[in-house]
Amino acid sequence: MNAVNIQQLWSRAWDLFKGNWLLLVGLLVLYVIVNLIFYILIPIIGNLIASILLWPAFVRAGYLVARQGQLSSGEVFGDISLLLKVFVYDLILGLIPEILIRVGYMQDSYPAISILIVAGLITLFILSLFGWAGPYAILSGRAGIFSAIGQSFSLTWRNFSKVFEALLFFMGLAILGLLLCGVGLLVVTPILYVFMPLLYFALTGEEGVSHS
């Protein structure tokens, strides 16, 4: 495996973000607005619209920026089937944690509530940590929905120290974004979604955008 420098990848993600910030921030704001508006009017439908199309589109936007450096809104929504595959992947990965958390809230006794909710949150963290690379395996055409799970878990296990280092780096940036009245997250979050495919490219050896 080639040496992977997490700080250099974050620096590249920042440079790529600066060249595509309007589209990336716009997609994130659109996702938040749709969720908020429909949460008041028709919560389930609004959340589905955001989850099925807008969030996968945001993921794909970060992937395309990392891969080719520049993109347009037409490219982001250009392949609906890919967006649906990313949505299904996230749905499968989040199914067990969602069940545990919802069942926990339905319990009457306090210990059962806390145990199930904590178990759901821990499961969500583990699956997110090991399943982060799946969408990029799908978007690159290297895997289908189910095989992407195995590829992501294997890639993370073999490079756990680098993935965990990246997570710690992001947590520091997220805390900084929160300290800036939360507005900083409008920058930190898009940078993260450019950084993640950059990390995927670095760990797999797949070709991404060249250094500037």
C-alpha positions in Angstrom: 0.0 0.0 0.0 1.3 3.5 -0.8 1.9 5.9 2.1 -1.3 7.9 2.8 -0.9 11.3 4.4 -4.2 12.3 6.0 -3.3 15.9 6.4 -2.3 16.2 2.7 -5.6 14.6 1.7 -7.5 17.1 3.8 -5.5 19.9 2.2 -6.4 18.6 -1.3 -10.1 18.3 -0.2 -10.0 22.0 0.8 -8.4 23.1 -2.5 -11.0 21.1 -4.5 -13.8 22.5 -2.3 -12.8 26.1 -3.0 -13.2 25.4 -6.7 -16.7 23.8 -6.3 -18.0 25.4 -3.1 -21.2 27.0 -4.6 -22.5 23.7 -5.9 -21.5 21.6 -2.9 -22.8 24.1 -0.3 -26.0 24.6 -2.4 -26.7 20.8 -2.5 -26.2 20.6 1.3 -28.4 23.6 2.0 -31.1 22.2 -0.4 -31.0 18.9 1.5 -31.4 20.7 4.8 -34.2 22.9 3.6 -36.2 20.1 2.0 -35.9 18.1 5.3 -37.1 21.1 7.4 -40.0 22.1 5.2 -41.4 18.6 4.7 -40.7 17.8 8.4 -43.5 20.3 9.2 -45.8 19.4 6.3 -45.4 15.8 5.4 -42.4 14.3 7.3 -42.2 10.9 5.8 -42.5 12.0 2.2 -40.0 14.8 2.6 -37.4 12.7 4.3 -37.7 10.1 1.5 -37.2 12.7 -1.2 -34.1 14.0 0.6 -32.8 10.5 1.4 -33.4 8.9 -2.0 -32.1 11.7 -4.3 -30.6 14.7 -2.5 -28.2 13.0 -0.1 -26.9 10.4 -2.6 -26.5 13.4 -5.1 -24.4 15.2 -2.4 -22.3 12.0 -2.0 -21.8 11.7 -5.8 -21.0 15.4 -6.1 -18.1 14.9 -3.6 -17.0 11.8 -5.5 -17.0 13.6 -8.9 -15.1 16.6 -7.5 -12.4 14.2 -6.0 -12.2 12.3 -9.3 -12.2 15.0 -11.9 -11.8 18.3 -10.0 -14.8 20.1 -11.5 -18.4 19.2 -12.0 -21.8 20.6 -13.0 -25.2 20.1 -11.4 -26.2 18.1 -14.5 -23.4 15.5 -13.8 -24.6 15.2 -10.2 -28.1 14.1 -11.1 -27.1 12.5 -14.5 -27.4 8.9 -13.4 -30.5 8.3 -11.2 -29.8 4.5 -11.0 -26.5 5.2 -9.3 -28.2 7.5 -6.8 -30.7 4.8 -6.0 -28.0 2.3 -5.5 -26.3 4.6 -3.0 -29.6 5.2 -1.2 -30.3 1.4 -1.0 -26.7 0.8 0.4 -27.2 3.4 3.1 -30.7 2.0 3.8 -29.3 -1.5 4.3 -26.4 -0.3 6.5 -28.7 1.7 8.7 -31.5 -0.8 9.0 -30.3 -2.7 12.2 -29.3 0.5 14.1 -32.7 2.0 13.2 -34.6 -1.0 14.4 -32.7 -1.1 17.7 -33.2 2.6 18.4 -36.9 2.6 17.4 -37.7 -0.5 19.5 -35.8 1.1 22.4 -38.0 4.1 22.3 -41.1 1.8 22.3 -40.1 0.1 25.6 -41.8 0.9 28.9 -38.9 0.2 31.3 -36.0 2.7 31.5 -33.1 0.1 31.4 -34.5 -1.6 28.3 -34.8 1.8 26.6 -31.3 2.9 27.3 -29.7 -0.5 26.5 -31.4 -0.7 23.1 -30.8 2.9 22.2 -27.1 2.7 23.2 -26.8 -0.6 21.3 -28.3 1.0 18.2 -26.0 4.0 18.4 -22.9 1.8 18.9 -24.0 -0.4 16.0 -24.6 2.7 13.8 -21.1 4.0 14.6 -19.4 0.7 13.8 -21.3 0.2 10.6 -20.7 3.8 9.5 -17.0 3.5 10.4 -16.5 0.3 8.4 -19.1 1.0 5.7 -18.0 4.5 4.6 -16.3 3.3 1.4 -19.3 1.4 0.0 -20.9 4.3 -1.9 -17.6 5.0 -3.7 -17.1 1.4 -4.7 -20.6 1.6 -6.2 -20.0 5.0 -7.9 -16.8 3.7 -9.4 -18.4 0.6 -10.8 -16.2 -1.7 -8.8 -19.1 -3.3 -6.8 -22.8 -3.8 -6.6 -24.8 -2.9 -3.5 -24.1 -6.0 -1.4 -20.5 -6.6 -2.6 -19.7 -3.0 -1.7 -20.4 -3.8 1.9 -17.8 -6.5 2.0 -15.3 -4.4 0.0 -15.8 -1.4 2.4 -15.4 -3.5 5.5 -12.3 -5.2 4.1 -10.7 -1.9 3.0 -11.3 -0.3 6.4 -10.0 -3.3 8.3 -6.8 -3.4 6.3 -6.3 0.4 6.8 -8.0 0.9 10.1 -5.3 3.2 11.6 -5.6 5.6 8.6 -9.4 5.6 8.6 -9.5 6.2 12.3 -6.9 9.0 12.0 -9.1 10.6 9.4 -12.1 10.3 11.7 -10.3 12.0 14.5 -9.2 14.8 12.2 -12.8 15.3 11.0 -14.1 15.4 14.6 -11.7 18.2 15.3 -12.9 20.1 12.3 -16.5 19.4 13.2 -16.0 20.8 16.7 -14.4 23.9 15.2 -17.4 24.3 12.9 -19.8 24.0 15.8 -17.9 26.6 17.8 -18.6 29.0 14.8 -22.3 28.9 15.7 -22.7 25.9 13.5 -22.2 27.9 10.3 -18.8 26.3 9.9 -20.4 22.9 9.3 -21.6 24.3 5.9 -17.9 24.3 5.0 -16.7 21.3 7.0 -19.4 18.9 5.8 -18.8 19.4 2.0 -15.0 19.2 2.6 -15.6 15.9 4.3 -17.6 14.5 1.3 -14.7 15.5 -1.0 -12.1 14.1 1.4 -13.8 10.6 1.8 -13.5 9.7 -1.9 -10.0 11.1 -1.9 -9.2 8.7 0.9 -10.9 5.9 -1.0 -8.8 6.6 -4.1 -5.6 6.7 -2.0 -6.3 3.4 -0.2 -7.4 1.5 -3.3 -5.0 3.0 -5.8 -7.9 4.2 -8.0 -7.2 7.2 -10.1 -8.5 10.5 -8.8 -7.9 14.1 -9.7 -4.2 14.9 -10.0 -2.4 17.2 -7.7 -2.6 20.8 -8.6 
